């Protein structure tokens, strides 16, 4: 899901497409919710990976929001 959101963001940025930015933000929100659930129920050895992915989701969400504003 995170990879799909990244691809949608890159496509939106290249084409200056508001629709793709919105699509990317929906995919990111879905990924964020799933990672939050995994953070709650995941095993301790998976916590660093989940935290890293949540950080990536948050950073990409900021880029998507900035892109929407710019377009």
C-alpha positions as CSV (number, residue, x, y, z in Angstrom):
1,X,0.0,0.0,0.0
2,X,2.8,2.4,0.8
3,X,4.5,1.6,-2.5
4,X,1.2,2.3,-4.3
5,X,0.9,5.6,-2.6
6,X,4.5,6.5,-3.5
7,X,3.9,5.7,-7.1
8,X,0.7,7.8,-7.1
9,X,2.5,10.7,-5.5
10,X,5.3,10.6,-8.1
11,X,2.8,10.4,-11.0
12,X,0.8,13.3,-9.5
13,X,3.9,15.4,-9.1
14,X,5.0,14.7,-12.6
15,X,1.6,15.4,-14.1
16,X,0.5,18.1,-11.6
17,X,-2.7,16.1,-11.1
18,X,-4.8,16.9,-8.1
19,X,-6.8,13.7,-8.6
20,X,-3.6,11.6,-8.2
21,X,-2.6,13.6,-5.1
22,X,-5.9,12.8,-3.6
23,X,-5.7,9.2,-4.6
24,X,-2.2,9.0,-3.0
25,X,-3.5,10.6,0.2
26,X,-6.3,8.1,0.5
27,X,-3.8,5.2,0.1
28,X,-1.5,6.7,2.6
29,X,-4.3,7.1,5.1
30,X,-5.2,3.5,4.7
31,X,-1.6,2.4,5.1
32,X,-1.3,4.6,8.2
33,X,-4.3,3.0,9.9
34,X,-3.0,-0.5,9.1
35,X,0.4,0.4,10.6
36,X,-1.2,1.8,13.7
37,X,-3.1,-1.4,14.2
38,X,0.1,-3.4,13.7
39,X,1.8,-1.2,16.2
40,X,-0.8,-2.1,18.8
41,X,-0.9,-5.9,18.1
42,X,2.6,-6.5,16.6
43,X,5.4,-8.3,18.3
44,X,8.2,-6.4,19.9
45,X,10.7,-7.4,17.3
46,X,8.5,-5.8,14.6
47,X,8.1,-2.5,16.4
48,X,11.2,-0.8,14.9
49,X,10.0,-1.7,11.3
50,X,6.5,-0.5,12.0
51,X,7.7,2.8,13.5
52,X,10.0,3.4,10.4
53,X,7.1,2.7,8.1
54,X,4.8,5.1,10.0
55,X,7.5,7.8,9.8
56,X,7.7,7.2,6.0
57,X,3.9,7.5,5.7
58,X,3.9,10.8,7.7
59,X,6.7,12.2,5.6
60,X,5.0,11.2,2.3
61,X,1.7,12.6,3.6
62,X,3.4,16.0,4.1
63,X,4.8,15.9,0.6
64,X,1.4,15.0,-0.8
65,X,-0.3,17.8,1.1
66,X,2.3,20.3,-0.1
67,X,1.8,19.1,-3.6
68,X,-1.9,19.5,-3.5
69,X,-1.5,23.1,-2.2
70,X,1.1,23.8,-5.0
71,X,-1.3,22.6,-7.7
